[in-house]
Amino acid sequence: GQQTVAWLERTGDGYFQVQTLARALAVYALARDDPVLAEQRVQEVLPLALELVGGSGWIVSEAYRYLIEALVRQGRVDEARRLVEFAGRDVAEENLYGRALVGLARALVLAAEGDRGGSSERFEEALDLFEQQELTIERAEARISYGRVLRSYGDERTAREQFELAQSELAPIGATRLVEQLEGELASMARGASLS
C-alpha cells in the first residue's frame, strides 16, 4: 500500500491516493489494532479528499468513517461524536452508501457511550443499507464491528451469530483476510467459553 501511495504521488492521481490511504492503509492499521496510525493515514488524505469531491461524496464519507473508528478506539469519544455529526450533515438521502457509513460510525460512537439500543439500531440500519446495495464486503465488515460491540456488552450468542453470518458471506468470495480475522474472533470466543 505504501509503495502504491509513492507511485500515486508521482502520477498526481489524487483520487487513487485518497482511496489507498483512507481505505487500504487505514483499514490495515485498524486490523492491526493501531488506531493512532489509522488516524494519521486518514488525516493525511482528508484535505485532498475534500478538495476532490467537496464535503459530500462516498470517498469523504469513507474517510470520516475510519477516522471516527480510530478516535473511538483511542477513547476520544467526544471528538468522534462531534465528527460523526459533522460528517452526516452533507450526506444526501439518496446516498445510501454515505448514509450506511455515517450510520456505522454513529453506531460505534453510541456503543462507546454505552447506548446499547441506539447502537444496535444504527448497526441494523447500516447493515440494511449495505444489503440494499449488495455490498458484501462492507456488510461483513459492519457485522464484524457489530459482533465486537456485542461481545463488549457480554452478548456472546448474538456476537457469534454476527461473526458466523459475516464468515458465510465472505468465504465464497475469497476474502481470506477477513475470514481469518473472523476465525480468530470465533476461536477467542470458544476459548473464553471453555474457561468459564
C-alpha positions as CSV (number, residue, x, y, z in Angstrom):
1,G,0.0,0.0,0.0
2,Q,2.8,2.4,0.8
3,Q,4.5,1.7,-2.5
4,T,1.2,2.4,-4.2
5,V,1.0,5.8,-2.5
6,A,4.5,6.6,-3.6
7,W,3.6,5.8,-7.2
8,L,0.4,7.8,-6.9
9,E,2.3,10.8,-5.6
10,R,4.4,10.8,-8.7
11,T,1.5,10.4,-11.1
12,G,-0.6,13.0,-9.2
13,D,-3.8,11.0,-9.3
14,G,-5.3,12.2,-6.0
15,Y,-8.4,10.1,-6.3
16,F,-6.5,6.8,-6.0
17,Q,-4.2,8.3,-3.4
18,V,-7.2,9.1,-1.3
19,Q,-8.6,5.6,-1.8
20,T,-5.3,3.9,-1.0
21,L,-4.6,5.9,2.2
22,A,-8.2,6.1,3.5
23,R,-9.4,2.7,2.5
24,A,-6.4,0.4,2.4
25,L,-3.8,1.7,4.8
26,A,-6.2,3.0,7.5
27,V,-8.1,-0.3,7.4
28,Y,-4.8,-2.3,7.7
29,A,-3.8,-0.2,10.7
30,L,-7.2,-0.8,12.3
31,A,-6.9,-4.5,11.6
32,R,-3.5,-4.4,13.4
33,D,-5.2,-2.6,16.3
34,D,-3.2,0.6,15.6
35,P,-5.8,3.3,15.7
36,V,-3.2,6.1,16.0
37,L,-1.7,5.1,12.7
38,A,-5.1,4.7,11.1
39,E,-6.0,8.3,12.3
40,Q,-2.7,9.6,10.9
41,R,-3.4,7.9,7.5
42,V,-6.9,9.4,7.2
43,Q,-5.8,12.9,8.5
44,E,-3.0,12.9,5.8
45,V,-5.5,12.4,3.0
46,L,-8.7,14.1,4.2
47,P,-7.8,17.6,2.9
48,L,-7.2,16.1,-0.6
49,A,-10.5,14.1,-0.4
50,L,-12.4,17.3,0.5
51,E,-10.7,19.2,-2.3
52,L,-11.5,16.5,-4.9
53,V,-15.2,16.0,-4.1
54,G,-16.2,18.7,-1.6
55,G,-18.0,17.9,1.7
56,S,-20.0,15.1,0.2
57,G,-19.2,12.0,-1.8
58,W,-18.6,8.4,-0.8
59,I,-14.8,8.8,-0.5
60,V,-15.2,11.6,2.1
61,S,-17.8,9.5,4.0
62,E,-15.5,6.6,3.9
63,A,-12.5,8.6,5.2
64,Y,-14.7,10.0,8.1
65,R,-16.0,6.5,9.0
66,Y,-12.4,5.2,9.5
67,L,-11.3,8.3,11.3
68,I,-14.3,8.1,13.7
69,E,-13.5,4.4,14.4
70,A,-9.8,5.3,15.1
71,L,-10.9,8.0,17.5
72,V,-13.4,5.7,19.3
73,R,-10.7,3.1,19.7
74,Q,-8.4,5.7,21.3
75,G,-11.1,6.6,23.7
76,R,-11.6,10.0,22.2
77,V,-15.4,9.6,22.1
78,D,-16.3,13.3,22.4
79,E,-14.2,14.1,19.3
80,A,-15.7,11.2,17.5
81,R,-19.3,12.3,18.4
82,R,-18.7,15.8,17.0
83,L,-17.1,14.4,13.9
84,V,-19.9,12.0,13.2
85,E,-22.4,14.8,13.4
86,F,-20.3,16.9,11.0
87,A,-19.8,14.0,8.6
88,G,-23.5,13.3,8.5
89,R,-24.7,16.8,7.7
90,D,-23.9,16.7,4.0
91,V,-24.9,13.1,3.2
92,A,-27.9,13.2,0.8
93,E,-30.9,10.9,1.4
94,E,-30.3,9.2,-1.9
95,N,-26.6,8.5,-1.0
96,L,-27.2,5.0,0.5
97,Y,-23.5,4.2,0.8
98,G,-22.7,7.5,2.6
99,R,-25.7,7.0,4.9
100,A,-24.6,3.5,5.7
101,L,-21.0,4.7,6.5
102,V,-22.3,7.5,8.7
103,G,-24.7,5.1,10.4
104,L,-21.9,2.7,11.1
105,A,-19.7,5.4,12.6
106,R,-22.7,6.7,14.7
107,A,-23.2,3.1,15.9
108,L,-19.6,2.9,17.1
109,V,-19.9,6.2,18.9
110,L,-23.2,5.2,20.6
111,A,-21.6,1.9,21.7
112,A,-18.6,3.8,23.2
113,E,-21.1,5.9,25.1
114,G,-22.9,2.8,26.4
115,D,-26.1,3.3,24.4
116,R,-26.8,-0.3,23.5
117,G,-30.2,0.2,22.0
118,G,-29.2,3.2,19.9
119,S,-26.0,1.5,18.8
120,S,-27.8,-1.8,17.7
121,E,-30.4,0.2,15.8
122,R,-27.7,2.1,13.9
123,F,-25.8,-1.1,13.1
124,E,-29.0,-2.8,11.8
125,E,-29.8,0.3,9.6
126,A,-26.2,0.3,8.2
127,L,-26.4,-3.5,7.5
128,D,-29.7,-3.0,5.7
129,L,-28.3,-0.2,3.6
130,F,-25.3,-2.3,2.6
131,E,-27.7,-5.2,1.8
132,Q,-29.8,-2.9,-0.5
133,Q,-26.6,-2.1,-2.4
134,E,-25.4,-5.7,-2.5
135,L,-22.1,-4.6,-0.8
136,T,-21.0,-7.9,0.6
137,I,-17.6,-6.9,2.0
138,E,-18.8,-3.7,3.5
139,R,-21.8,-5.5,5.1
140,A,-19.4,-8.2,6.5
141,E,-17.1,-5.5,7.9
142,A,-20.1,-3.9,9.6
143,R,-21.1,-7.3,11.0
144,I,-17.6,-7.7,12.5
145,S,-17.8,-4.3,14.1
146,Y,-21.2,-5.1,15.4
147,G,-20.1,-8.5,16.7
148,R,-17.2,-6.9,18.6
149,V,-19.6,-4.4,20.2
150,L,-22.0,-7.1,21.2
151,R,-19.1,-9.0,22.8
152,S,-18.1,-5.9,24.7
153,Y,-21.7,-6.0,26.1
154,G,-21.3,-9.6,27.1
155,D,-23.8,-10.8,24.4
156,E,-21.7,-13.7,23.2
157,R,-24.6,-15.5,21.4
158,T,-25.6,-12.6,19.2
159,A,-21.9,-11.7,18.6
160,R,-21.2,-15.2,17.4
161,E,-24.2,-15.0,15.1
162,Q,-22.9,-11.8,13.5
163,F,-19.4,-13.3,13.1
164,E,-20.8,-16.5,11.6
165,L,-23.0,-14.6,9.2
166,A,-20.0,-12.5,8.1
167,Q,-18.0,-15.6,7.6
168,S,-20.7,-17.3,5.5
169,E,-20.9,-14.1,3.3
170,L,-17.1,-13.8,2.9
171,A,-15.9,-17.3,2.4
172,P,-17.5,-17.8,-1.0
173,I,-15.9,-14.7,-2.4
174,G,-12.4,-15.4,-1.2
175,A,-12.0,-12.6,1.3
176,T,-9.3,-14.5,3.1
177,R,-8.0,-11.7,5.4
178,L,-11.4,-11.1,6.8
179,V,-12.2,-14.8,7.0
180,E,-9.0,-15.3,9.0
181,Q,-10.0,-12.4,11.2
182,L,-13.4,-14.0,11.9
183,E,-11.8,-17.4,12.6
184,G,-9.7,-15.6,15.2
185,E,-12.7,-14.0,16.8
186,L,-14.6,-17.2,16.9
187,A,-11.6,-19.1,18.3
188,S,-11.2,-16.5,21.0
189,M,-14.9,-16.9,21.9
190,A,-14.6,-20.7,22.1
191,R,-11.5,-20.4,24.4
192,G,-13.4,-18.0,26.6
193,A,-16.4,-20.3,26.8
194,S,-14.3,-23.3,27.7
195,L,-12.6,-21.3,30.5
196,S,-16.0,-20.4,32.1
